[in-house]
């Protein structure tokens, strides 16, 4: 890797002595060795029928499982991956499903299908590997491959009772996996093969909907074998669109609802973008649709519930999707008008969600009734997500129906149009499935188990297994009920949010921690949002000193946590306590709950909803701390940057003797102040711990000195003896505002982004190719400049999905290591080397979202020798103990692959805890693996043991 991308907020004005004198500091070296290496880390993959238990999170050999006399566990096969561009979302969905359906009454076996439709059995630990590239790279070493799909289905028929496919797009929703399972007579969750084929093809589905009496959007099919421009021009004219620049949507006919969706202007541009979809192999065909100006997008989850003889679809509370235009001219094609992949799956200020919608009640009910009819008309099964548009009255209607008419969709206030049918809805932690289910009282586990229960009851062959499973489940519930009545639950407040540029990552971290801790029946886990007292709109546009800010903490109901941004969560809180909105929501929710109860009460396995919706409560920070004290709560700090990492929160909690996670006030203050960090560690230079030179500028001063930028640039490259500079915010984390500057022109681009308050720098705006650079909002007060360290590239070898290419020019690589334990006795997990897929700086997606990147944990011996790795870990522990760390933290550094010397980049005292964070990978790489639920529980237990000698992190 070749950047300080993991480093962010360092603050050192003077040159480190190590930089001046140490001969092993990274420099262009005379040595130049390059080679390919095969990834051959062997992880013992136990027989594929595995049990993922909450207590101990152990992988158990199915042959060692003994069936209970009064019942037995249900065997579920979870299949993810697939050939579509939505493979990464599939992995995230599978990880989420695994987290939430696990239990003592289920045995979950995990499987992966690669882009070439090769099937593999994988361990549950492998599901946390992070990315499609990660999966594909490690499959030969970490998984059991099947010779053919026929062998795969033969295995499934013997090993599982029912399959839960979570493959999105091709092979998952087009009938592919369903056909395979049907031929082998293997029960599965979801719609049958033939019905999938009807519903998944958007062009054919539009015809089906029209025949069922629904309005549809006029469309034109562009086939890969022929493109008739004249016919397309005629279609534009027939729909009163200018063939030269009429605005339309171009999207794949057979793909998910986000991948490859583009706006186009005119017939020629439409053909160009359709051919791009086809040439990129997203799909064989493309669909051109009218752009619905003024329309409002929505999506609705449909559940199939009740006894088999009387099963009915019930539509949950729909979600309105509002796209917000940003005034930064960042996209001259008007892509802001599309709910695309990035807006759907990454934190964004360009979209807001409302559940239920802000429509008139009649419109919402029309959506629910229509989605139910679509589900019934297409003969769908178990669950689905149906997307569409509401076109307000008064807008020029651009829809069509059978023979020019349609029987359903008109209301007094406008027209409801259904456009996309998602047969395997996304199941990430904050997906629409969980957002809408939580509004009526279903937890993640509750809704997924409801779907599975409904599915198994459809198959007569599963009746004996289902009866035994239900018997066993009821027995376990009785045991847990008796056990829980015997003791009081421990309160845990999970705090996330803040107002730094890392607040969205904090939300992902806090949500992940909260959901994982939910599985422990002796804990009462309360999610809490830290936000500016007057809201984000007032705070983010002001540079208020941290000590002068007034903070609020909201205790949140289940459903309000499941959002993509802290702003969304905050707005949902204020909306929830608005009297008029609360009345409408309560009325609509009661109607859905009544419908669900009517059907679910007819099945014996239904034990009621998981919780009742409660309103959020707002406290001042001081009041919330008193609440934590009075409740005897432990505070899990998941606030990245700001008062979450500078010691402020830690000091406030410690003064009230409230247990909390992570390092104490002194260590937190040291690590967020990069000057103090470097000064503290400088004494370790003779022990192989080095520091990096930095120069700090106030943003105000450097913007005032625009005419002197040439001089400033020359001074920087002279000071650092480097032609390439790394710039970053002084007090922000590792996901925003980090850029590689190669010239004064690059510096000007970066400073203009700060001056204009741009939320991001677009790809390739600087002289060297790069991806999107997310900028800090609010803008930082200080910037740090450092030499850009040229380290050895670790990349995927050309022409191979399983080999690495390693060029050993400098003998240094970038690593990340988690450290855990008690003060003075910190221990280091095996560090990770991340093989980035694009650019010099790791993107937000690579770091936290599970979209790209390959993590090598531990690094292969061909990269770092065993002896060097051992010394590296010892030095990481020395760093942690010298800084006074405790609990858990993350150290980012460069490591010399021959000597194990460590060049410290930064220390994060509240590291990212998202589902794909590197700390999870490192915990899972331990022997035995530490699964996420156990990992976070150990952190909570350690917080309660801060003054005790024995640490729960006994992983050595």
Buried (B, 14 or more C-beta within 10 A) or exposed (E): BBBBBBBBBBBBEEBBEBBEEBEBBBBEBEEEEEEEBEBEBEBEBBBBBBBBBBEEBBBBEBEEBEEBEEBBBBBBBBBBBBBBBBBBBBBBBBBBBBBBBBBBBBBBBBBBBBBEBBBBBBBBBBBBBBBBBBBBBBBBBBBBBBEEBEEBBBBBBEBBBBBBBBBBBBBBBBBBBBBBBBEBEBBBBBBBBEBBBBBBBBBBBBBBBBEBBBBBBBBBBBEBEEBEEEEBBBBBEEBEBEBEEBBBBBBBBBBBBBBBBBBBBBBBBBBEBBBBBBEEEBBEBBBBBBBBEEBBBBBBBBBBBBBEEEBBBBBBBBBBBBBEEBEBEBBEEBBBBBBBBBBBBBBBBBBBBBBBBEBBBEBBBBBBBBBBBBBBBBEBBBBBBBBBBBBBEEEEBBBBBBEEEBEBBBBEBBBBBBBBBBBBBBBBBBBBBBBBBBBBBBBBBBBBBBBBBBBBBBBEEBEEBBEBBBBBBBBBEEEEEEEEEEEEEBBBBBBBBBBBBBBBBBBBBBBBBBBBBBBBEEBBBBBBBBBBBEBBEEBBEEEEEEEEBEBBBBBBBBBBBBBBBBBBBBBBBEBBEEEEBEEBBEEBBEBBBEBBBEBBEBBEBBEEBBBEBEEBBBBEBEEBBBBBEEBEBBBBBBBBBBBBBBBBBBBBBBEEEBBBBBBBBEBBBBBBBBBBBBBBBBEBBEBBBBBBBBBBBEBEEBBEEEEEBEEBBEEBBEBBEBEBBBBBBBBBBBBBBBBBBBBBEBBBBBBBBBEEBBBBBBEEBBEBEBBBBBBBBBBBBBBBBBBBBBBBBBBBBEEEBBBBBBEBBBBBBBBBBBBBBBBEBBBBBBBBBBBBBBBBBBBBBBBBBBBBBBBBBBBBBBBBBEEBBEBBBBBBBBBBBBBBBBBBBBBBBBBBBBBBBBBBBBBBBBBBBBBBBBBBBBBBBBEEBBBBBBBBBBBBBBBEBBEEEEBBBEBE
